[in-house]
Amino acid sequence: MTLLGLGRSQARSSAARLASQKPLSLAANLKHASAPAMSRYSSSSTNSGGIGNGPMYEGQSAMPHLPVPALEQTLKKYLRSTVPHQTKESLAKTEQAVQSALSGDDAKLVQTLQQRLEHRATNEGRESWLSEWWNDAAYMAYRDPVVPYVSYFYSHKDDKTRRTGPKRAAGLLKAFLAFRRLLETEQLAPEKGKAGPLCMRSYKWMFNANRIPEMPSDTAVKYDWKANNHLVVLRNGHFYEFDLVHNGQELSEAEIESQLQTILADSASSKPAAQPVGALSSNNRDKWTESRKALAALPGNQQALERIDSSVIVVCLDETAPHSIESTAWGLWCGDGKNRFYDKQQIIAFANGKSGFMGEHSMMDGTPTLRLNDFALQALEAGKIDLGSSKRTDLPAPKQITFSTDKNVEAKIAESIGDFESLMGRHDLAVLDFQGYGKGAIKKFKCSPDAWVQMVIQLAYFKMYGKPCPTYESAQTRKFKWGRTETIRSASVESKAFCEAMESHSATDAERFEKFQAAVKQHLGYASAAADGQGVDRHLFGLKKLLKEGEKVPAIYEDAAYAASSTWKLSTSQISSEVFSCWGFGEVTPEGFGCAYAIKENSLTFTLTSLKLGAADLKHYINEAAVELRDLHLRLQQNDAPKSKA
């Protein structure tokens, strides 16, 4: 999911299994430390921070390294992926460029690049040939604002027993803290795929971590969890903090709720902050870098920033009370830009108890935070979280974190607010909560649910524009050390033929079904290869990175199809949870849509975003396509059914 393939994982969480465990208590002898211990990550080192020895890391050291695909395989697969988007004339140029790389003028250099990449993968002591490059290019060096272009959100299903922001946030925090304890003590069960364990190294960045804006690339900082048990809360742009452990005992749900209510009752929080410092984090990363430096240079501000950076997590208590699925999604996706700190993982709770989660994407893809949220919501609903019963009266009151500002910083805050409002004002969002059918029905049609939904999306776009477009779907590669994502190029020769048949008045249902099956087969084959590290995009990226100064850029990279075929006009990803209302992220090109979807047992959910290209229109066509694909299968079933005798 974002920018150049930011990872939106398809993998399922094991939250349901975790939620079935006995109640979890976090009472422990944890004392607040005055100086936060921390470790720093930069994209220049794959091996930043080792892995532990607990059950969570079982099988990690034996995981295979990400492979380097065969050159001819990648080039031929790449060429075929461009066909649906090309004219005969442009395709001929791409064929020439690929042939040049295989056996023509560029062949010697491209073979040299392949050898360099293979050497990097096997002989230089690193555990992933891709990780350092990709973390930098796709995340840390990416300069556009993280909202809307990188971060993502989950919208939680309502909790009828927690109808206020403080009560909802308190319950979520108790569940999050239970998960944190398992994670930080390495007792969390490792995720496993069909082939074995998945890489768990990104989990360490879930709590007590922060993205730091720097030029030319950001860094990430992880703080000692035992030394930092304070929570940071945002209300009306004001920052507060309080400890989640008092006298060695974790606060109960009631105590956390009381502390949050104290913040709401504070006279300062009742009015919007005159200088909402959090707005600075909404800006372009270079601007935020300069703003943070200017802010930190003023008295007391460096310490204030460290309190935020080192906190367990940030809770945003919003004054708004959205009711519709779309207004809630909008509030979670961006909010007002002032009551947020976008460099941290954030719980967002609205006045009416609706809630969600905003994921800071740089160090983790969607699967770990899906697991966290899925676990929290399911475990709370099942009564499997020890909420505590204490109602102590000696808890230290929450402290306001204050910042000094000068005219320079105040001008930067005003600029950030203006830039954010202008940017989000150019966006639209639409949510389709399709109740016609879900995973159960799709499986009865003997089809992969993900491939089915991808064909629905392809057909919807075709209906809207009369042609296919380059489509990104994320495949996770966490079966490999430091694995993150690879691109599934969902638009194919076969999917185009399927869409044409569905829109043709002369095609028969049998012909449509035949082309649908071919498109699904192609999609599943590509998806499987991508998950095995045999995709196109990361390999071509790696080869190009190894060009040396003075070496001629191979024609394949200069050909117009190279950029065009990876301009993802549809950036899609699946995160499926029965306890989410929806989830979403932004588009990755001004000409395209973000399309986050969930496949539930009896429903499908799509969240569509764009620069006002018509998210509501695409929503309409997805609904239409989903109905038509189901009806096609029902008609065929009916025709195949034994006819009753008169």
ChimeraX attribute file (.defattr): number of C-alpha atoms within 10 A of each C-alpha:
attribute: neighborCount
match mode: 1-to-1
recipient: residues
	/A:1	33
	/A:2	28
	/A:3	21
	/A:4	21
	/A:5	25
	/A:6	30
	/A:7	27
	/A:8	29
	/A:9	25
	/A:10	18
	/A:11	20
	/A:12	17
	/A:13	22
	/A:14	17
	/A:15	19
	/A:16	15
	/A:17	12
	/A:18	19
	/A:19	23
	/A:20	14
	/A:21	11
	/A:22	12
	/A:23	16
	/A:24	20
	/A:25	18
	/A:26	22
	/A:27	14
	/A:28	14
	/A:29	12
	/A:30	19
	/A:31	16
	/A:32	18
	/A:33	12
	/A:34	8
	/A:35	12
	/A:36	18
	/A:37	14
	/A:38	14
	/A:39	12
	/A:40	15
	/A:41	18
	/A:42	16
	/A:43	21
	/A:44	14
	/A:45	13
	/A:46	18
	/A:47	16
	/A:48	12
	/A:49	13
	/A:50	7
	/A:51	15
	/A:52	14
	/A:53	14
	/A:54	15
	/A:55	14
	/A:56	24
	/A:57	21
	/A:58	19
	/A:59	15
	/A:60	22
	/A:61	11
	/A:62	10
	/A:63	18
	/A:64	14
	/A:65	18
	/A:66	22
	/A:67	17
	/A:68	23
	/A:69	18
	/A:70	11
	/A:71	20
	/A:72	13
	/A:73	12
	/A:74	18
	/A:75	21
	/A:76	15
	/A:77	15
	/A:78	20
	/A:79	20
	/A:80	14
	/A:81	18
	/A:82	23
	/A:83	19
	/A:84	20
	/A:85	19
	/A:86	14
	/A:87	9
	/A:88	9
	/A:89	8
	/A:90	15
	/A:91	20
	/A:92	12
	/A:93	16
	/A:94	25
	/A:95	17
	/A:96	15
	/A:97	22
	/A:98	24
	/A:99	20
	/A:100	18
	/A:101	22
	/A:102	18
	/A:103	12
	/A:104	12
	/A:105	14
	/A:106	20
	/A:107	16
	/A:108	14
	/A:109	16
	/A:110	21
	/A:111	16
	/A:112	15
	/A:113	20
	/A:114	22
	/A:115	16
	/A:116	15
	/A:117	21
	/A:118	17
	/A:119	13
	/A:120	18
	/A:121	19
	/A:122	15
	/A:123	9
	/A:124	11
	/A:125	10
	/A:126	16
	/A:127	21
	/A:128	22
	/A:129	23
	/A:130	23
	/A:131	21
	/A:132	18
	/A:133	20
	/A:134	21
	/A:135	22
	/A:136	19
	/A:137	16
	/A:138	18
	/A:139	24
	/A:140	26
	/A:141	21
	/A:142	22
	/A:143	22
	/A:144	17
	/A:145	21
	/A:146	24
	/A:147	24
	/A:148	22
	/A:149	20
	/A:150	25
	/A:151	25
	/A:152	26
	/A:153	25
	/A:154	28
	/A:155	25
	/A:156	24
	/A:157	17
	/A:158	18
	/A:159	16
	/A:160	10
	/A:161	10
	/A:162	16
	/A:163	15
	/A:164	21
	/A:165	26
	/A:166	29
	/A:167	23
	/A:168	25
	/A:169	26
	/A:170	26
	/A:171	22
	/A:172	23
	/A:173	25
	/A:174	26
	/A:175	27
	/A:176	21
	/A:177	22
	/A:178	21
	/A:179	22
	/A:180	24
	/A:181	18
	/A:182	15
	/A:183	20
	/A:184	19
	/A:185	14
	/A:186	19
	/A:187	16
	/A:188	18
	/A:189	17
	/A:190	21
	/A:191	22
	/A:192	17
	/A:193	12
	/A:194	7
	/A:195	7
	/A:196	13
	/A:197	20
	/A:198	24
	/A:199	25
	/A:200	25
	/A:201	20
	/A:202	15
	/A:203	18
	/A:204	19
	/A:205	21
	/A:206	23
	/A:207	23
	/A:208	28
	/A:209	28
	/A:210	28
	/A:211	23
	/A:212	22
	/A:213	25
	/A:214	20
	/A:215	16
	/A:216	14
	/A:217	21
	/A:218	22
	/A:219	22
	/A:220	21
	/A:221	17
	/A:222	22
	/A:223	22
	/A:224	19
	/A:225	23
	/A:226	17
	/A:227	19
	/A:228	24
	/A:229	23
	/A:230	21
	/A:231	23
	/A:232	25
	/A:233	30
	/A:234	26
	/A:235	24
	/A:236	22
	/A:237	26
	/A:238	27
	/A:239	28
	/A:240	22
	/A:241	23
	/A:242	21
	/A:243	23
	/A:244	24
	/A:245	22
	/A:246	20
	/A:247	12
	/A:248	14
	/A:249	17
	/A:250	24
	/A:251	26
	/A:252	25
	/A:253	25
	/A:254	19
	/A:255	21
	/A:256	24
	/A:257	21
	/A:258	18
	/A:259	23
	/A:260	25
	/A:261	14
	/A:262	15
	/A:263	26
	/A:264	18
	/A:265	11
	/A:266	12
	/A:267	9
	/A:268	14
	/A:269	19
	/A:270	14
	/A:271	12
	/A:272	14
	/A:273	16
	/A:274	10
	/A:275	18
	/A:276	22
	/A:277	29
	/A:278	21
	/A:279	26
	/A:280	30
	/A:281	27
	/A:282	27
	/A:283	27
	/A:284	19
	/A:285	25
	/A:286	20
	/A:287	21
	/A:288	24
	/A:289	21
	/A:290	17
	/A:291	24
	/A:292	22
	/A:293	15
	/A:294	16
	/A:295	24
	/A:296	19
	/A:297	13
	/A:298	14
	/A:299	12
	/A:300	14
	/A:301	20
	/A:302	15
	/A:303	14
	/A:304	17
	/A:305	16
	/A:306	14
	/A:307	20
	/A:308	25
	/A:309	25
	/A:310	28
	/A:311	27
	/A:312	30
	/A:313	25
	/A:314	28
	/A:315	29
	/A:316	29
	/A:317	27
	/A:318	23
	/A:319	16
	/A:320	15
	/A:321	17
	/A:322	17
	/A:323	10
	/A:324	10
	/A:325	17
	/A:326	16
	/A:327	16
	/A:328	22
	/A:329	27
	/A:330	22
	/A:331	22
	/A:332	25
	/A:333	27
	/A:334	23
	/A:335	19
	/A:336	18
	/A:337	26
	/A:338	27
	/A:339	27
	/A:340	33
	/A:341	26
	/A:342	26
	/A:343	24
	/A:344	28
	/A:345	25
	/A:346	24
	/A:347	25
	/A:348	30
	/A:349	29
	/A:350	24
	/A:351	18
	/A:352	20
	/A:353	24
	/A:354	25
	/A:355	28
	/A:356	30
	/A:357	23
	/A:358	26
	/A:359	25
	/A:360	27
	/A:361	24
	/A:362	25
	/A:363	21
	/A:364	21
	/A:365	23
	/A:366	25
	/A:367	20
	/A:368	20
	/A:369	21
	/A:370	24
	/A:371	20
	/A:372	19
	/A:373	26
	/A:374	24
	/A:375	25
	/A:376	28
	/A:377	24
	/A:378	21
	/A:379	25
	/A:380	20
	/A:381	14
	/A:382	12
	/A:383	13
	/A:384	18
	/A:385	25
	/A:386	18
	/A:387	24
	/A:388	18
	/A:389	11
	/A:390	13
	/A:391	14
	/A:392	11
	/A:393	7
	/A:394	7
	/A:395	17
	/A:396	10
	/A:397	14
	/A:398	18
	/A:399	14
	/A:400	19
	/A:401	19
	/A:402	14
	/A:403	20
	/A:404	16
	/A:405	19
	/A:406	11
	/A:407	8
	/A:408	11
	/A:409	21
	/A:410	19
	/A:411	14
	/A:412	23
	/A:413	25
	/A:414	16
	/A:415	16
	/A:416	25
	/A:417	21
	/A:418	14
	/A:419	18
	/A:420	23
	/A:421	14
	/A:422	11
	/A:423	15
	/A:424	18
	/A:425	11
	/A:426	11
	/A:427	17
	/A:428	18
	/A:429	24
	/A:430	23
	/A:431	26
	/A:432	20
	/A:433	18
	/A:434	17
	/A:435	12
	/A:436	13
	/A:437	17
	/A:438	19
	/A:439	21
	/A:440	14
	/A:441	16
	/A:442	20
	/A:443	13
	/A:444	8
	/A:445	15
	/A:446	8
	/A:447	15
	/A:448	16
	/A:449	18
	/A:450	20
	/A:451	20
	/A:452	23
	/A:453	24
	/A:454	24
	/A:455	25
	/A:456	23
	/A:457	27
	/A:458	25
	/A:459	29
	/A:460	24
	/A:461	23
	/A:462	20
	/A:463	20
	/A:464	15
	/A:465	11
	/A:466	13
	/A:467	15
	/A:468	24
	/A:469	25
	/A:470	21
	/A:471	24
	/A:472	29
	/A:473	29
	/A:474	27
	/A:475	29
	/A:476	27
	/A:477	23
	/A:478	26
	/A:479	26
	/A:480	23
	/A:481	21
	/A:482	26
	/A:483	24
	/A:484	27
	/A:485	24
	/A:486	29
	/A:487	28
	/A:488	27
	/A:489	24
	/A:490	30
	/A:491	28
	/A:492	24
	/A:493	18
	/A:494	20
	/A:495	26
	/A:496	24
	/A:497	17
	/A:498	25
	/A:499	26
	/A:500	20
	/A:501	20
	/A:502	25
	/A:503	15
	/A:504	11
	/A:505	8
	/A:506	9
	/A:507	12
	/A:508	12
	/A:509	15
	/A:510	12
	/A:511	14
	/A:512	22
	/A:513	18
	/A:514	13
	/A:515	21
	/A:516	24
	/A:517	18
	/A:518	16
	/A:519	26
	/A:520	22
	/A:521	17
	/A:522	18
	/A:523	25
	/A:524	16
	/A:525	12
	/A:526	22
	/A:527	23
	/A:528	14
	/A:529	16
	/A:530	23
	/A:531	22
	/A:532	19
	/A:533	25
	/A:534	24
	/A:535	25
	/A:536	25
	/A:537	19
	/A:538	20
	/A:539	23
	/A:540	19
	/A:541	14
	/A:542	19
	/A:543	19
	/A:544	17
	/A:545	12
	/A:546	15
	/A:547	17
	/A:548	10
	/A:549	7
	/A:550	6
	/A:551	8
	/A:552	10
	/A:553	15
	/A:554	19
	/A:555	19
	/A:556	23
	/A:557	16
	/A:558	12
	/A:559	18
	/A:560	14
	/A:561	20
	/A:562	18
	/A:563	12
	/A:564	15
	/A:565	23
	/A:566	18
	/A:567	21
	/A:568	27
	/A:569	24
	/A:570	27
	/A:571	31
	/A:572	29
	/A:573	30
	/A:574	27
	/A:575	23
	/A:576	24
	/A:577	23
	/A:578	17
	/A:579	19
	/A:580	21
	/A:581	19
	/A:582	29
	/A:583	29
	/A:584	32
	/A:585	33
	/A:586	31
	/A:587	27
	/A:588	26
	/A:589	19
	/A:590	13
	/A:591	14
	/A:592	24
	/A:593	29
	/A:594	29
	/A:595	31
	/A:596	26
	/A:597	26
	/A:598	27
	/A:599	22
	/A:600	20
	/A:601	16
	/A:602	15
	/A:603	17
	/A:604	22
	/A:605	23
	/A:606	27
	/A:607	26
	/A:608	29
	/A:609	29
	/A:610	27
	/A:611	21
	/A:612	16
	/A:613	16
	/A:614	19
	/A:615	22
	/A:616	18
	/A:617	14
	/A:618	23
	/A:619	24
	/A:620	15
	/A:621	19
	/A:622	24
	/A:623	20
	/A:624	15
	/A:625	24
	/A:626	21
	/A:627	15
	/A:628	15
	/A:629	19
	/A:630	17
	/A:631	12
	/A:632	15
	/A:633	17
	/A:634	13
	/A:635	12
	/A:636	13
	/A:637	12
	/A:638	10
	/A:639	10
	/A:640	9
	/A:641	9
	/A:642	8
	/A:643	8
	/A:644	5
	/A:645	4
	/A:646	3
